[in-house]
Amino acid sequence: MAEDNEINATDIQSVKFDELVNFFTSKKIELKCKECGVVDPAITSARKENEDILYAAVSQSLIANESSEANTLFYFNVSCQNCGYVRLFNAKGITEQIHKSKNTEGGE
């Protein structure tokens, strides 16, 4: 994690597919589609070297000359494979909780 304990893009990119699924499970997040009711979610990811790498959607500040990482919002994307409905989850907040959980389990 970043030196000043602020979650950054590198930290977010380090979150593993299984860690995100475990996070959703531990928080009892319902993955049934809010629109069509089908349970067929897809977490946007790609395969790289036999590992799923998560894609985080990005939203930049609309304020002129303010496009920095501090003004960037990162989201993990979960979409319904039946109807296409998309849910966005705050990637910084989730990444922070996953890192805290790892540190607690690791005794740090």
C-alpha positions in Angstrom: 0.0 0.0 0.0 1.2 3.6 -0.5 3.5 5.1 2.1 1.0 7.5 3.4 -1.7 4.8 3.8 -3.7 6.4 1.0 -5.0 3.8 -1.5 -3.7 4.4 -5.0 -4.2 2.9 -8.5 -1.4 0.4 -7.9 -3.0 -0.9 -4.8 -6.3 -1.2 -6.6 -4.7 -3.1 -9.4 -3.2 -5.5 -6.9 -6.6 -6.8 -5.7 -7.1 -10.4 -6.9 -10.4 -11.7 -8.4 -10.7 -14.2 -5.5 -10.2 -11.4 -2.9 -13.0 -9.4 -4.4 -15.3 -12.4 -4.5 -14.4 -13.2 -0.9 -15.1 -9.5 0.1 -18.5 -9.6 -1.5 -19.3 -12.9 0.3 -18.0 -11.7 3.7 -20.2 -8.6 3.4 -23.2 -10.6 2.3 -23.5 -8.5 -0.9 -26.4 -9.9 -2.9 -25.3 -10.5 -6.5 -28.8 -11.2 -7.7 -29.6 -8.6 -10.4 -31.6 -5.7 -9.1 -33.4 -5.3 -12.4 -34.2 -8.8 -13.8 -33.7 -10.9 -10.6 -31.3 -13.4 -12.3 -28.2 -14.5 -10.4 -25.6 -14.5 -13.2 -23.1 -11.8 -12.3 -19.8 -11.1 -14.2 -17.0 -9.2 -12.5 -15.1 -7.4 -15.3 -11.6 -8.9 -15.5 -9.0 -10.2 -17.9 -6.8 -13.3 -17.9 -3.0 -12.6 -17.6 -0.4 -15.2 -16.8 -3.1 -17.6 -15.4 -4.5 -15.0 -13.1 -7.6 -12.9 -13.3 -6.8 -9.2 -13.3 -9.6 -6.9 -12.3 -10.5 -3.9 -14.4 -11.5 -0.8 -12.4 -13.7 1.7 -14.2 -12.4 5.2 -13.8 -14.2 8.6 -13.5 -12.2 11.7 -13.8 -13.1 15.1 -12.2 -14.9 17.4 -14.6 -13.2 20.4 -13.0 -10.8 22.0 -15.6 -7.1 21.3 -14.8 -8.0 19.1 -11.9 -7.3 15.6 -13.4 -5.1 14.0 -10.9 -5.3 10.6 -9.2 -6.7 12.4 -6.1 -9.7 13.5 -8.2 -10.2 10.1 -9.8 -12.9 7.7 -8.7 -12.1 4.0 -9.2 -14.9 1.3 -9.4 -15.1 -2.4 -9.6 -17.7 -3.3 -12.2 -20.3 -6.2 -11.7 -22.7 -6.7 -14.5 -25.7 -9.0 -15.1 -25.0 -11.4 -18.0 -28.8 -11.7 -18.5 -29.9 -8.1 -18.9 -26.6 -6.1 -18.9 -27.4 -4.1 -15.8 -24.2 -2.7 -14.3 -23.3 -2.1 -10.6 -20.3 -0.1 -9.6 -18.5 -0.6 -6.3 -16.0 1.9 -4.8 -12.6 0.2 -5.5 -10.6 2.4 -3.1 -12.9 1.6 -0.2 -12.9 -2.2 -1.0 -9.2 -2.2 -1.5 -8.6 -0.5 1.8 -10.7 -3.1 3.6 -9.0 -6.0 1.8 -5.6 -4.6 2.8 -6.7 -4.1 6.4 -8.0 -7.7 6.5 -4.7 -9.1 5.2 -2.7 -7.1 7.8 -5.0 -8.3 10.6 -4.7 -12.0 9.4 -0.9 -11.6 8.9 -0.4 -10.2 12.4 1.0 -6.9 11.2 
